[in-house]
Amino acid sequence: MHNVVFTCGAVPESDGTVKIYWGGADTVMCVGEADISELVALCLDHGRPAK
């Protein structure tokens, strides 16, 4: 599979952001931060079409 990330957890923050954790190559843990409203908008506007 290409362009797939298997997350290990997500922590919503009180400032409207979310920290998303994932494993990298089974050797490290990574974290990224996103604005929740922007993340939801991107998913709704650019998500895969329903089958």
N, C-alpha and C positions, 0 to 999 in steps of 0.2 A: 504494500500500500504506500502511496506517495502522499505527502502533505498531511500526515496524520500525527497528532500528538495525543498521547494517553496521559491525561492529567492525574495527579496524585492528591489534589485537594485545591480548594479555593476558599479564601478568607475575605468576606466583604468588610470594608472599613467604613467608619462613620462619615468620612469625607466624600463618599460616592465612588470610591475606587474599589477594585478587587485585586487581590494578589492571587495569582494562579501558579501552582507548583507542578512540575513534571520531572521525570527522570530523563537523563541524557546518556544514551548508550550503556545503560545499566551500570554506570560508574559514578555518576554525579547527580545531585539534585539541582534543579534550576528554578528560578522564580521570575515572573514577569508581572507588571502592574498595568491595569487598564481602567479607564473610566467606564463605569457600569452602563450608563446611558449610551455612550458611544459604541460599546461592545454589542449591546442589544440592537441598536440601529444597524450596525454592520451586518449582523446575523439576519435581520429581517429584510434588509435591502439587497444583500448579496448572497443569501443562502442558496442551497441547492433546491431545485424545483421538486415538488412532491411527486412521488411515483404513483 
